[in-house]
């Protein structure tokens, strides 16, 4: 099983905002105002157990199967196949979030406290990162969630988005892809 968290639409500044400080990359500037419609996003990263249930095969891992670890070693195309099967199983439409949706959700959506990291000013409280992860993946949902109740939006493993990275344009853009 898994939980989807509703994210109310809103307007936010996307890109390297002041709270990111030196962590903001050059490609994250200039910032731009983005307006998004309502959507939902998974409360945690997709676990190996969910992947196995949907795909009917054990995910390929370097460290061996662990049902509570996030799935890794999958391509964007593998994710599309997973979503297609999940749609069929649940009879509901799913998709990866866009880059803008992912960033808005990571920042806490309309509940944002403008933290530097997704849910805190202290990375270790919300994220498995180089300084505390011990060079391994960790069980999803072990750290504190962000303002929307989403886990691991900073650290642990990388996530795929529906669209691709492109340089930011100036101006306001609704639901960019």
CNS distance restraints for C-alpha pairs under 8 A (distance, minus, plus):
assign (resid   1 and name CA) (resid  50 and name CA) 6.91 0.50 0.50
assign (resid   2 and name CA) (resid  42 and name CA) 7.25 0.50 0.50
assign (resid   2 and name CA) (resid  43 and name CA) 7.55 0.50 0.50
assign (resid   2 and name CA) (resid  44 and name CA) 7.93 0.50 0.50
assign (resid   2 and name CA) (resid  50 and name CA) 7.77 0.50 0.50
assign (resid   3 and name CA) (resid  42 and name CA) 5.85 0.50 0.50
assign (resid   3 and name CA) (resid  43 and name CA) 5.60 0.50 0.50
assign (resid   3 and name CA) (resid  44 and name CA) 7.79 0.50 0.50
assign (resid   4 and name CA) (resid  40 and name CA) 5.91 0.50 0.50
assign (resid   4 and name CA) (resid  41 and name CA) 5.29 0.50 0.50
assign (resid   4 and name CA) (resid  42 and name CA) 4.38 0.50 0.50
assign (resid   4 and name CA) (resid  43 and name CA) 5.62 0.50 0.50
assign (resid   5 and name CA) (resid  40 and name CA) 5.25 0.50 0.50
assign (resid   5 and name CA) (resid  41 and name CA) 5.34 0.50 0.50
assign (resid   5 and name CA) (resid  42 and name CA) 6.01 0.50 0.50
assign (resid   5 and name CA) (resid  43 and name CA) 5.83 0.50 0.50
assign (resid   5 and name CA) (resid 148 and name CA) 7.55 0.50 0.50
assign (resid   5 and name CA) (resid 149 and name CA) 7.67 0.50 0.50
assign (resid   5 and name CA) (resid 150 and name CA) 7.64 0.50 0.50
assign (resid   6 and name CA) (resid  38 and name CA) 7.45 0.50 0.50
assign (resid   6 and name CA) (resid  39 and name CA) 6.01 0.50 0.50
assign (resid   6 and name CA) (resid  40 and name CA) 4.23 0.50 0.50
assign (resid   6 and name CA) (resid  41 and name CA) 6.62 0.50 0.50
assign (resid   7 and name CA) (resid  38 and name CA) 5.77 0.50 0.50
assign (resid   7 and name CA) (resid  39 and name CA) 5.36 0.50 0.50
assign (resid   7 and name CA) (resid  40 and name CA) 5.37 0.50 0.50
assign (resid   7 and name CA) (resid  41 and name CA) 7.24 0.50 0.50
assign (resid   7 and name CA) (resid 105 and name CA) 6.96 0.50 0.50
assign (resid   7 and name CA) (resid 109 and name CA) 6.59 0.50 0.50
assign (resid   7 and name CA) (resid 148 and name CA) 7.67 0.50 0.50
assign (resid   8 and name CA) (resid  37 and name CA) 7.10 0.50 0.50
assign (resid   8 and name CA) (resid  38 and name CA) 4.62 0.50 0.50
assign (resid   8 and name CA) (resid  39 and name CA) 6.72 0.50 0.50
assign (resid   8 and name CA) (resid 109 and name CA) 7.22 0.50 0.50
assign (resid   8 and name CA) (resid 110 and name CA) 6.96 0.50 0.50
assign (resid   9 and name CA) (resid  35 and name CA) 7.28 0.50 0.50
assign (resid   9 and name CA) (resid  36 and name CA) 4.96 0.50 0.50
assign (resid   9 and name CA) (resid  37 and name CA) 4.22 0.50 0.50
assign (resid   9 and name CA) (resid  38 and name CA) 4.14 0.50 0.50
assign (resid   9 and name CA) (resid  39 and name CA) 7.14 0.50 0.50
assign (resid   9 and name CA) (resid 109 and name CA) 7.89 0.50 0.50
assign (resid   9 and name CA) (resid 110 and name CA) 7.70 0.50 0.50
assign (resid  10 and name CA) (resid  35 and name CA) 5.50 0.50 0.50
assign (resid  10 and name CA) (resid  36 and name CA) 5.40 0.50 0.50
assign (resid  10 and name CA) (resid  37 and name CA) 6.73 0.50 0.50
assign (resid  10 and name CA) (resid  38 and name CA) 7.86 0.50 0.50
assign (resid  10 and name CA) (resid 109 and name CA) 7.46 0.50 0.50
assign (resid  10 and name CA) (resid 110 and name CA) 6.47 0.50 0.50
assign (resid  11 and name CA) (resid  33 and name CA) 6.64 0.50 0.50
assign (resid  11 and name CA) (resid  34 and name CA) 5.38 0.50 0.50
assign (resid  11 and name CA) (resid  35 and name CA) 4.15 0.50 0.50
assign (resid  11 and name CA) (resid  36 and name CA) 6.36 0.50 0.50
assign (resid  12 and name CA) (resid  33 and name CA) 5.61 0.50 0.50
assign (resid  12 and name CA) (resid  34 and name CA) 5.51 0.50 0.50
assign (resid  12 and name CA) (resid  35 and name CA) 6.63 0.50 0.50
assign (resid  12 and name CA) (resid 104 and name CA) 7.07 0.50 0.50
assign (resid  13 and name CA) (resid  17 and name CA) 7.26 0.50 0.50
assign (resid  13 and name CA) (resid  31 and name CA) 6.29 0.50 0.50
assign (resid  13 and name CA) (resid  32 and name CA) 5.47 0.50 0.50
assign (resid  13 and name CA) (resid  33 and name CA) 4.59 0.50 0.50
assign (resid  13 and name CA) (resid  34 and name CA) 6.23 0.50 0.50
assign (resid  14 and name CA) (resid  31 and name CA) 5.52 0.50 0.50
assign (resid  14 and name CA) (resid  32 and name CA) 5.44 0.50 0.50
assign (resid  14 and name CA) (resid  33 and name CA) 6.19 0.50 0.50
assign (resid  14 and name CA) (resid  34 and name CA) 6.48 0.50 0.50
assign (resid  14 and name CA) (resid 100 and name CA) 7.10 0.50 0.50
assign (resid  14 and name CA) (resid 103 and name CA) 7.24 0.50 0.50
assign (resid  14 and name CA) (resid 104 and name CA) 7.65 0.50 0.50
assign (resid  15 and name CA) (resid  24 and name CA) 7.72 0.50 0.50
assign (resid  15 and name CA) (resid  28 and name CA) 4.53 0.50 0.50
assign (resid  15 and name CA) (resid  29 and name CA) 5.93 0.50 0.50
assign (resid  15 and name CA) (resid  30 and name CA) 7.02 0.50 0.50
assign (resid  15 and name CA) (resid  31 and name CA) 4.72 0.50 0.50
assign (resid  15 and name CA) (resid  32 and name CA) 6.89 0.50 0.50
assign (resid  15 and name CA) (resid 168 and name CA) 8.00 0.50 0.50
assign (resid  16 and name CA) (resid  20 and name CA) 6.17 0.50 0.50
assign (resid  16 and name CA) (resid  21 and name CA) 7.70 0.50 0.50
assign (resid  16 and name CA) (resid  24 and name CA) 4.78 0.50 0.50
assign (resid  16 and name CA) (resid  25 and name CA) 6.87 0.50 0.50
assign (resid  16 and name CA) (resid  28 and name CA) 4.91 0.50 0.50
assign (resid  16 and name CA) (resid  29 and name CA) 5.74 0.50 0.50
assign (resid  16 and name CA) (resid  30 and name CA) 7.45 0.50 0.50
assign (resid  16 and name CA) (resid  31 and name CA) 6.14 0.50 0.50
assign (resid  17 and name CA) (resid  21 and name CA) 7.34 0.50 0.50
assign (resid  17 and name CA) (resid  24 and name CA) 7.47 0.50 0.50
assign (resid  17 and name CA) (resid  31 and name CA) 6.85 0.50 0.50
assign (resid  19 and name CA) (resid 114 and name CA) 6.79 0.50 0.50
assign (resid  19 and name CA) (resid 115 and name CA) 6.61 0.50 0.50
assign (resid  19 and name CA) (resid 116 and name CA) 5.00 0.50 0.50
assign (resid  20 and name CA) (resid  24 and name CA) 5.49 0.50 0.50
assign (resid  20 and name CA) (resid 116 and name CA) 5.16 0.50 0.50
assign (resid  20 and name CA) (resid 117 and name CA) 7.73 0.50 0.50
assign (resid  21 and name CA) (resid 116 and name CA) 7.99 0.50 0.50
assign (resid  24 and name CA) (resid  28 and name CA) 6.36 0.50 0.50
assign (resid  25 and name CA) (resid  29 and name CA) 7.52 0.50 0.50
assign (resid  27 and name CA) (resid 167 and name CA) 6.42 0.50 0.50
assign (resid  27 and name CA) (resid 168 and name CA) 7.61 0.50 0.50
assign (resid  28 and name CA) (resid 167 and name CA) 7.74 0.50 0.50
assign (resid  28 and name CA) (resid 168 and name CA) 7.12 0.50 0.50
assign (resid  29 and name CA) (resid 168 and name CA) 6.84 0.50 0.50
assign (resid  30 and name CA) (resid 168 and name CA) 6.53 0.50 0.50
assign (resid  30 and name CA) (resid 169 and name CA) 7.43 0.50 0.50
assign (resid  30 and name CA) (resid 170 and name CA) 6.94 0.50 0.50
assign (resid  31 and name CA) (resid 168 and name CA) 7.16 0.50 0.50
assign (resid  31 and name CA) (resid 170 and name CA) 7.31 0.50 0.50
assign (resid  32 and name CA) (resid 168 and name CA) 7.21 0.50 0.50
assign (resid  32 and name CA) (resid 169 and name CA) 7.02 0.50 0.50
assign (resid  32 and name CA) (resid 170 and name CA) 5.62 0.50 0.50
assign (resid  32 and name CA) (resid 171 and name CA) 5.83 0.50 0.50
assign (resid  32 and name CA) (resid 172 and name CA) 6.33 0.50 0.50
assign (resid  33 and name CA) (resid 171 and name CA) 6.39 0.50 0.50
assign (resid  33 and name CA) (resid 172 and name CA) 4.75 0.50 0.50
assign (resid  33 and name CA) (resid 173 and name CA) 6.88 0.50 0.50
assign (resid  34 and name CA) (resid 100 and name CA) 7.54 0.50 0.50
assign (resid  34 and name CA) (resid 172 and name CA) 5.47 0.50 0.50
assign (resid  34 and name CA) (resid 173 and name CA) 5.27 0.50 0.50
assign (resid  34 and name CA) (resid 174 and name CA) 5.87 0.50 0.50
assign (resid  34 and name CA) (resid 175 and name CA) 7.15 0.50 0.50
assign (resid  34 and name CA) (resid 176 and name CA) 7.60 0.50 0.50
assign (resid  35 and name CA) (resid 172 and name CA) 7.26 0.50 0.50
assign (resid  35 and name CA) (resid 173 and name CA) 6.39 0.50 0.50
assign (resid  35 and name CA) (resid 174 and name CA) 4.62 0.50 0.50
assign (resid  35 and name CA) (resid 175 and name CA) 6.08 0.50 0.50
assign (resid  36 and name CA) (resid 101 and name CA) 7.22 0.50 0.50
assign (resid  36 and name CA) (resid 174 and name CA) 5.87 0.50 0.50
assign (resid  36 and name CA) (resid 175 and name CA) 4.89 0.50 0.50
assign (resid  37 and name CA) (resid 175 and name CA) 6.79 0.50 0.50
assign (resid  41 and name CA) (resid  97 and name CA) 7.15 0.50 0.50
assign (resid  41 and name CA) (resid 105 and name CA) 7.86 0.50 0.50
assign (resid  42 and name CA) (resid  46 and name CA) 7.86 0.50 0.50
assign (resid  42 and name CA) (resid 150 and name CA) 7.60 0.50 0.50
assign (resid  43 and name CA) (resid 149 and name CA) 6.82 0.50 0.50
assign (resid  43 and name CA) (resid 150 and name CA) 4.71 0.50 0.50
assign (resid  43 and name CA) (resid 151 and name CA) 6.15 0.50 0.50
assign (resid  44 and name CA) (resid 140 and name CA) 6.27 0.50 0.50
assign (resid  44 and name CA) (resid 141 and name CA) 6.46 0.50 0.50
assign (resid  44 and name CA) (resid 150 and name CA) 6.28 0.50 0.50
assign (resid  44 and name CA) (resid 151 and name CA) 5.28 0.50 0.50
assign (resid  44 and name CA) (resid 152 and name CA) 6.74 0.50 0.50
assign (resid  45 and name CA) (resid  70 and name CA) 5.72 0.50 0.50
assign (resid  45 and name CA) (resid  71 and name CA) 7.71 0.50 0.50
assign (resid  45 and name CA) (resid 140 and name CA) 6.60 0.50 0.50
assign (resid  45 and name CA) (resid 151 and name CA) 7.70 0.50 0.50
assign (resid  45 and name CA) (resid 152 and name CA) 7.23 0.50 0.50
assign (resid  45 and name CA) (resid 159 and name CA) 7.79 0.50 0.50
assign (resid  46 and name CA) (resid  50 and name CA) 6.40 0.50 0.50
assign (resid  46 and name CA) (resid  51 and name CA) 6.82 0.50 0.50
assign (resid  46 and name CA) (resid  70 and name CA) 5.52 0.50 0.50
assign (resid  46 and name CA) (resid  71 and name CA) 5.99 0.50 0.50
assign (resid  47 and name CA) (resid  51 and name CA) 6.24 0.50 0.50
assign (resid  47 and name CA) (resid  67 and name CA) 6.32 0.50 0.50
assign (resid  47 and name CA) (resid  68 and name CA) 5.59 0.50 0.50
assign (resid  47 and name CA) (resid  69 and name CA) 5.43 0.50 0.50
assign (resid  47 and name CA) (resid  70 and name CA) 4.22 0.50 0.50
assign (resid  47 and name CA) (resid  71 and name CA) 5.25 0.50 0.50
assign (resid  47 and name CA) (resid 140 and name CA) 7.36 0.50 0.50
assign (resid  48 and name CA) (resid  52 and name CA) 6.06 0.50 0.50
assign (resid  48 and name CA) (resid  58 and name CA) 7.49 0.50 0.50
assign (resid  48 and name CA) (resid  59 and name CA) 6.34 0.50 0.50
assign (resid  48 and name CA) (resid  65 and name CA) 7.20 0.50 0.50
assign (resid  48 and name CA) (resid  66 and name CA) 6.54 0.50 0.50
assign (resid  48 and name CA) (resid  67 and name CA) 4.87 0.50 0.50
assign (resid  48 and name CA) (resid  68 and name CA) 6.36 0.50 0.50
assign (resid  48 and name CA) (resid  69 and name CA) 5.89 0.50 0.50
assign (resid  48 and name CA) (resid  70 and name CA) 5.70 0.50 0.50
assign (resid  48 and name CA) (resid  71 and name CA) 4.75 0.50 0.50
assign (resid  49 and name CA) (resid  53 and name CA) 6.18 0.50 0.50
assign (resid  49 and name CA) (resid  66 and name CA) 7.57 0.50 0.50
assign (resid  49 and name CA) (resid  67 and name CA) 4.28 0.50 0.50
assign (resid  49 and name CA) (resid  68 and name CA) 6.62 0.50 0.50
assign (resid  50 and name CA) (resid  54 and name CA) 6.14 0.50 0.50
assign (resid  50 and name CA) (resid  67 and name CA) 7.79 0.50 0.50
assign (resid  51 and name CA) (resid  55 and name CA) 5.75 0.50 0.50
assign (resid  51 and name CA) (resid  56 and name CA) 7.75 0.50 0.50
assign (resid  51 and name CA) (resid  57 and name CA) 7.75 0.50 0.50
assign (resid  51 and name CA) (resid  58 and name CA) 7.49 0.50 0.50
assign (resid  51 and name CA) (resid  59 and name CA) 6.83 0.50 0.50
assign (resid  51 and name CA) (resid  71 and name CA) 7.00 0.50 0.50
assign (resid  51 and name CA) (resid  82 and name CA) 7.42 0.50 0.50
assign (resid  52 and name CA) (resid  56 and name CA) 5.13 0.50 0.50
assign (resid  52 and name CA) (resid  57 and name CA) 4.97 0.50 0.50
assign (resid  52 and name CA) (resid  58 and name CA) 4.99 0.50 0.50
assign (resid  52 and name CA) (resid  59 and name CA) 6.40 0.50 0.50
assign (resid  53 and name CA) (resid  57 and name CA) 7.44 0.50 0.50
assign (resid  54 and name CA) (resid  82 and name CA) 6.77 0.50 0.50
assign (resid  54 and name CA) (resid  85 and name CA) 6.43 0.50 0.50
assign (resid  54 and name CA) (resid  86 and name CA) 6.17 0.50 0.50
assign (resid  54 and name CA) (resid  89 and name CA) 7.77 0.50 0.50
assign (resid  55 and name CA) (resid  82 and name CA) 6.38 0.50 0.50
assign (resid  55 and name CA) (resid  85 and name CA) 7.14 0.50 0.50
assign (resid  58 and name CA) (resid  65 and name CA) 7.30 0.50 0.50
assign (resid  59 and name CA) (resid  65 and name CA) 7.31 0.50 0.50
assign (resid  59 and name CA) (resid  71 and name CA) 6.88 0.50 0.50
assign (resid  59 and name CA) (resid  72 and name CA) 7.85 0.50 0.50
assign (resid  60 and name CA) (resid  64 and name CA) 7.92 0.50 0.50
assign (resid  60 and name CA) (resid  65 and name CA) 7.93 0.50 0.50
assign (resid  60 and name CA) (resid  72 and name CA) 7.64 0.50 0.50
assign (resid  60 and name CA) (resid  73 and name CA) 6.57 0.50 0.50
assign (resid  61 and name CA) (resid  65 and name CA) 6.59 0.50 0.50
assign (resid  61 and name CA) (resid  71 and name CA) 7.97 0.50 0.50
assign (resid  61 and name CA) (resid  72 and name CA) 6.88 0.50 0.50
assign (resid  61 and name CA) (resid  73 and name CA) 6.77 0.50 0.50
assign (resid  68 and name CA) (resid 139 and name CA) 5.17 0.50 0.50
assign (resid  68 and name CA) (resid 140 and name CA) 6.31 0.50 0.50
assign (resid  69 and name CA) (resid 137 and name CA) 6.85 0.50 0.50
assign (resid  69 and name CA) (resid 138 and name CA) 5.92 0.50 0.50
assign (resid  69 and name CA) (resid 139 and name CA) 4.54 0.50 0.50
assign (resid  69 and name CA) (resid 140 and name CA) 5.94 0.50 0.50
assign (resid  70 and name CA) (resid 137 and name CA) 7.57 0.50 0.50
assign (resid  70 and name CA) (resid 138 and name CA) 7.64 0.50 0.50
assign (resid  70 and name CA) (resid 139 and name CA) 6.92 0.50 0.50
assign (resid  70 and name CA) (resid 140 and name CA) 6.30 0.50 0.50
assign (resid  70 and name CA) (resid 157 and name CA) 7.41 0.50 0.50
assign (resid  72 and name CA) (resid 157 and name CA) 7.59 0.50 0.50
assign (resid  74 and name CA) (resid  78 and name CA) 5.69 0.50 0.50
assign (resid  74 and name CA) (resid  79 and name CA) 6.87 0.50 0.50
assign (resid  75 and name CA) (resid  79 and name CA) 6.37 0.50 0.50
assign (resid  76 and name CA) (resid  80 and name CA) 6.38 0.50 0.50
assign (resid  76 and name CA) (resid 160 and name CA) 6.49 0.50 0.50
assign (resid  77 and name CA) (resid  81 and name CA) 6.42 0.50 0.50
assign (resid  78 and name CA) (resid  82 and name CA) 6.24 0.50 0.50
assign (resid  79 and name CA) (resid  83 and name CA) 6.12 0.50 0.50
assign (resid  80 and name CA) (resid  84 and name CA) 6.15 0.50 0.50
assign (resid  80 and name CA) (resid  95 and name CA) 7.78 0.50 0.50
assign (resid  81 and name CA) (resid  85 and name CA) 6.29 0.50 0.50
assign (resid  82 and name CA) (resid  86 and name CA) 6.08 0.50 0.50
assign (resid  83 and name CA) (resid  87 and name CA) 6.00 0.50 0.50
assign (resid  83 and name CA) (resid  94 and name CA) 6.12 0.50 0.50
assign (resid  83 and name CA) (resid  95 and name CA) 6.28 0.50 0.50
assign (resid  84 and name CA) (resid  88 and name CA) 6.39 0.50 0.50
assign (resid  84 and name CA) (resid  94 and name CA) 7.91 0.50 0.50
assign (resid  85 and name CA) (resid  89 and name CA) 6.16 0.50 0.50
assign (resid  86 and name CA) (resid  90 and name CA) 6.01 0.50 0.50
assign (resid  86 and name CA) (resid  91 and name CA) 7.92 0.50 0.50
assign (resid  86 and name CA) (resid  92 and name CA) 7.96 0.50 0.50
assign (resid  86 and name CA) (resid  94 and name CA) 7.41 0.50 0.50
assign (resid  87 and name CA) (resid  91 and name CA) 5.30 0.50 0.50
assign (resid  87 and name CA) (resid  92 and name CA) 5.17 0.50 0.50
assign (resid  87 and name CA) (resid  93 and name CA) 5.33 0.50 0.50
assign (resid  87 and name CA) (resid  94 and name CA) 6.13 0.50 0.50
assign (resid  88 and name CA) (resid  92 and name CA) 7.41 0.50 0.50
assign (resid  95 and name CA) (resid 162 and name CA) 7.06 0.50 0.50
assign (resid  96 and name CA) (resid 160 and name CA) 7.10 0.50 0.50
assign (resid  96 and name CA) (resid 161 and name CA) 5.37 0.50 0.50
assign (resid  96 and name CA) (resid 162 and name CA) 4.77 0.50 0.50
assign (resid  97 and name CA) (resid 101 and name CA) 5.60 0.50 0.50
assign (resid  97 and name CA) (resid 102 and name CA) 5.70 0.50 0.50
assign (resid  97 and name CA) (resid 161 and name CA) 5.30 0.50 0.50
assign (resid  97 and name CA) (resid 162 and name CA) 5.51 0.50 0.50
assign (resid  98 and name CA) (resid 102 and name CA) 6.08 0.50 0.50
assign (resid  98 and name CA) (resid 161 and name CA) 5.20 0.50 0.50
assign (resid  98 and name CA) (resid 162 and name CA) 4.90 0.50 0.50
assign (resid  98 and name CA) (resid 163 and name CA) 5.46 0.50 0.50
assign (resid  98 and name CA) (resid 176 and name CA) 7.85 0.50 0.50
assign (resid  98 and name CA) (resid 177 and name CA) 6.42 0.50 0.50
assign (resid  99 and name CA) (resid 103 and name CA) 6.17 0.50 0.50
assign (resid  99 and name CA) (resid 161 and name CA) 5.65 0.50 0.50
assign (resid  99 and name CA) (resid 162 and name CA) 7.19 0.50 0.50
assign (resid  99 and name CA) (resid 163 and name CA) 6.45 0.50 0.50
assign (resid  99 and name CA) (resid 164 and name CA) 7.34 0.50 0.50
assign (resid  99 and name CA) (resid 165 and name CA) 7.40 0.50 0.50
assign (resid  99 and name CA) (resid 177 and name CA) 7.65 0.50 0.50
assign (resid 100 and name CA) (resid 104 and name CA) 6.10 0.50 0.50
assign (resid 100 and name CA) (resid 175 and name CA) 7.61 0.50 0.50
assign (resid 100 and name CA) (resid 176 and name CA) 6.92 0.50 0.50
assign (resid 100 and name CA) (resid 177 and name CA) 7.90 0.50 0.50
assign (resid 101 and name CA) (resid 105 and name CA) 6.10 0.50 0.50
assign (resid 102 and name CA) (resid 106 and name CA) 6.03 0.50 0.50
assign (resid 102 and name CA) (resid 161 and name CA) 7.42 0.50 0.50
assign (resid 103 and name CA) (resid 107 and name CA) 6.09 0.50 0.50
assign (resid 104 and name CA) (resid 108 and name CA) 6.47 0.50 0.50
assign (resid 104 and name CA) (resid 109 and name CA) 5.08 0.50 0.50
assign (resid 105 and name CA) (resid 109 and name CA) 4.94 0.50 0.50
assign (resid 105 and name CA) (resid 148 and name CA) 7.30 0.50 0.50
assign (resid 105 and name CA) (resid 150 and name CA) 7.89 0.50 0.50
assign (resid 106 and name CA) (resid 118 and name CA) 5.24 0.50 0.50
assign (resid 106 and name CA) (resid 119 and name CA) 7.90 0.50 0.50
assign (resid 106 and name CA) (resid 146 and name CA) 7.25 0.50 0.50
assign (resid 106 and name CA) (resid 150 and name CA) 7.59 0.50 0.50
assign (resid 106 and name CA) (resid 153 and name CA) 5.43 0.50 0.50
assign (resid 106 and name CA) (resid 154 and name CA) 7.65 0.50 0.50
assign (resid 107 and name CA) (resid 112 and name CA) 5.77 0.50 0.50
assign (resid 107 and name CA) (resid 113 and name CA) 7.95 0.50 0.50
assign (resid 107 and name CA) (resid 114 and name CA) 6.81 0.50 0.50
assign (resid 107 and name CA) (resid 115 and name CA) 7.27 0.50 0.50
assign (resid 107 and name CA) (resid 117 and name CA) 7.72 0.50 0.50
assign (resid 107 and name CA) (resid 118 and name CA) 5.54 0.50 0.50
assign (resid 107 and name CA) (resid 119 and name CA) 7.32 0.50 0.50
assign (resid 107 and name CA) (resid 146 and name CA) 7.71 0.50 0.50
assign (resid 107 and name CA) (resid 147 and name CA) 7.96 0.50 0.50
assign (resid 108 and name CA) (resid 112 and name CA) 4.26 0.50 0.50
assign (resid 108 and name CA) (resid 113 and name CA) 7.24 0.50 0.50
assign (resid 108 and name CA) (resid 118 and name CA) 7.03 0.50 0.50
assign (resid 108 and name CA) (resid 119 and name CA) 7.08 0.50 0.50
assign (resid 108 and name CA) (resid 146 and name CA) 6.03 0.50 0.50
assign (resid 108 and name CA) (resid 147 and name CA) 4.82 0.50 0.50
assign (resid 108 and name CA) (resid 148 and name CA) 5.42 0.50 0.50
assign (resid 109 and name CA) (resid 147 and name CA) 7.71 0.50 0.50
assign (resid 109 and name CA) (resid 148 and name CA) 6.96 0.50 0.50
assign (resid 111 and name CA) (resid 147 and name CA) 5.90 0.50 0.50
assign (resid 111 and name CA) (resid 148 and name CA) 6.96 0.50 0.50
assign (resid 112 and name CA) (resid 147 and name CA) 6.38 0.50 0.50
assign (resid 113 and name CA) (resid 119 and name CA) 7.88 0.50 0.50
assign (resid 113 and name CA) (resid 147 and name CA) 7.63 0.50 0.50
assign (resid 115 and name CA) (resid 119 and name CA) 6.07 0.50 0.50
assign (resid 115 and name CA) (resid 120 and name CA) 5.26 0.50 0.50
assign (resid 115 and name CA) (resid 121 and name CA) 5.27 0.50 0.50
assign (resid 116 and name CA) (resid 120 and name CA) 6.56 0.50 0.50
assign (resid 116 and name CA) (resid 121 and name CA) 5.11 0.50 0.50
assign (resid 116 and name CA) (resid 122 and name CA) 7.86 0.50 0.50
assign (resid 117 and name CA) (resid 121 and name CA) 5.79 0.50 0.50
assign (resid 117 and name CA) (resid 122 and name CA) 7.06 0.50 0.50
assign (resid 117 and name CA) (resid 123 and name CA) 6.02 0.50 0.50
assign (resid 117 and name CA) (resid 126 and name CA) 7.52 0.50 0.50
assign (resid 117 and name CA) (resid 154 and name CA) 6.43 0.50 0.50
assign (resid 118 and name CA) (resid 126 and name CA) 6.89 0.50 0.50
assign (resid 118 and name CA) (resid 145 and name CA) 7.86 0.50 0.50
assign (resid 118 and name CA) (resid 146 and name CA) 5.51 0.50 0.50
assign (resid 118 and name CA) (resid 152 and name CA) 7.96 0.50 0.50
assign (resid 118 and name CA) (resid 153 and name CA) 5.77 0.50 0.50
assign (resid 118 and name CA) (resid 154 and name CA) 5.68 0.50 0.50
assign (resid 119 and name CA) (resid 126 and name CA) 6.45 0.50 0.50
assign (resid 119 and name CA) (resid 144 and name CA) 7.52 0.50 0.50
assign (resid 119 and name CA) (resid 145 and name CA) 6.20 0.50 0.50
assign (resid 119 and name CA) (resid 146 and name CA) 3.69 0.50 0.50
assign (resid 119 and name CA) (resid 147 and name CA) 5.93 0.50 0.50
assign (resid 120 and name CA) (resid 125 and name CA) 7.01 0.50 0.50
assign (resid 120 and name CA) (resid 126 and name CA) 6.59 0.50 0.50
assign (resid 120 and name CA) (resid 146 and name CA) 7.34 0.50 0.50
assign (resid 122 and name CA) (resid 126 and name CA) 7.34 0.50 0.50
assign (resid 123 and name CA) (resid 127 and name CA) 5.58 0.50 0.50
assign (resid 123 and name CA) (resid 129 and name CA) 7.80 0.50 0.50
assign (resid 123 and name CA) (resid 154 and name CA) 7.86 0.50 0.50
assign (resid 124 and name CA) (resid 128 and name CA) 6.69 0.50 0.50
assign (resid 124 and name CA) (resid 129 and name CA) 7.35 0.50 0.50
assign (resid 124 and name CA) (resid 132 and name CA) 6.95 0.50 0.50
assign (resid 125 and name CA) (resid 143 and name CA) 6.06 0.50 0.50
assign (resid 125 and name CA) (resid 144 and name CA) 6.30 0.50 0.50
assign (resid 126 and name CA) (resid 143 and name CA) 4.91 0.50 0.50
assign (resid 126 and name CA) (resid 144 and name CA) 5.17 0.50 0.50
assign (resid 126 and name CA) (resid 145 and name CA) 6.60 0.50 0.50
assign (resid 126 and name CA) (resid 146 and name CA) 7.68 0.50 0.50
assign (resid 126 and name CA) (resid 151 and name CA) 7.64 0.50 0.50
assign (resid 126 and name CA) (resid 152 and name CA) 6.71 0.50 0.50
assign (resid 126 and name CA) (resid 154 and name CA) 6.84 0.50 0.50
assign (resid 127 and name CA) (resid 143 and name CA) 6.37 0.50 0.50
assign (resid 127 and name CA) (resid 152 and name CA) 5.99 0.50 0.50
assign (resid 127 and name CA) (resid 153 and name CA) 7.65 0.50 0.50
assign (resid 127 and name CA) (resid 154 and name CA) 5.28 0.50 0.50
assign (resid 127 and name CA) (resid 155 and name CA) 4.76 0.50 0.50
assign (resid 127 and name CA) (resid 156 and name CA) 6.49 0.50 0.50
assign (resid 128 and name CA) (resid 132 and name CA) 6.01 0.50 0.50
assign (resid 128 and name CA) (resid 133 and name CA) 4.99 0.50 0.50
assign (resid 128 and name CA) (resid 137 and name CA) 7.89 0.50 0.50
assign (resid 128 and name CA) (resid 138 and name CA) 7.28 0.50 0.50
assign (resid 128 and name CA) (resid 143 and name CA) 7.99 0.50 0.50
assign (resid 128 and name CA) (resid 152 and name CA) 7.78 0.50 0.50
assign (resid 128 and name CA) (resid 154 and name CA) 7.63 0.50 0.50
assign (resid 128 and name CA) (resid 155 and name CA) 4.95 0.50 0.50
assign (resid 128 and name CA) (resid 156 and name CA) 4.78 0.50 0.50
assign (resid 129 and name CA) (resid 133 and name CA) 5.37 0.50 0.50
assign (resid 129 and name CA) (resid 155 and name CA) 5.29 0.50 0.50
assign (resid 129 and name CA) (resid 156 and name CA) 6.39 0.50 0.50
assign (resid 130 and name CA) (resid 134 and name CA) 7.05 0.50 0.50
assign (resid 130 and name CA) (resid 135 and name CA) 6.78 0.50 0.50
assign (resid 133 and name CA) (resid 137 and name CA) 7.08 0.50 0.50
assign (resid 133 and name CA) (resid 138 and name CA) 7.43 0.50 0.50
assign (resid 133 and name CA) (resid 156 and name CA) 7.70 0.50 0.50
assign (resid 137 and name CA) (resid 156 and name CA) 5.85 0.50 0.50
assign (resid 137 and name CA) (resid 157 and name CA) 7.03 0.50 0.50
assign (resid 138 and name CA) (resid 142 and name CA) 7.81 0.50 0.50
assign (resid 138 and name CA) (resid 156 and name CA) 6.49 0.50 0.50
assign (resid 140 and name CA) (resid 151 and name CA) 7.15 0.50 0.50
assign (resid 140 and name CA) (resid 152 and name CA) 6.89 0.50 0.50
assign (resid 141 and name CA) (resid 145 and name CA) 7.46 0.50 0.50
assign (resid 141 and name CA) (resid 151 and name CA) 5.21 0.50 0.50
assign (resid 141 and name CA) (resid 152 and name CA) 6.58 0.50 0.50
assign (resid 142 and name CA) (resid 151 and name CA) 7.90 0.50 0.50
assign (resid 143 and name CA) (resid 151 and name CA) 6.95 0.50 0.50
assign (resid 143 and name CA) (resid 152 and name CA) 7.15 0.50 0.50
assign (resid 144 and name CA) (resid 151 and name CA) 6.80 0.50 0.50
assign (resid 145 and name CA) (resid 149 and name CA) 4.92 0.50 0.50
assign (resid 145 and name CA) (resid 150 and name CA) 5.03 0.50 0.50
assign (resid 145 and name CA) (resid 151 and name CA) 4.58 0.50 0.50
assign (resid 145 and name CA) (resid 152 and name CA) 7.25 0.50 0.50
assign (resid 146 and name CA) (resid 150 and name CA) 5.42 0.50 0.50
assign (resid 146 and name CA) (resid 151 and name CA) 6.60 0.50 0.50
assign (resid 146 and name CA) (resid 153 and name CA) 7.85 0.50 0.50
assign (resid 152 and name CA) (resid 156 and name CA) 6.39 0.50 0.50
assign (resid 163 and name CA) (resid 177 and name CA) 5.81 0.50 0.50
assign (resid 164 and name CA) (resid 177 and name CA) 7.91 0.50 0.50
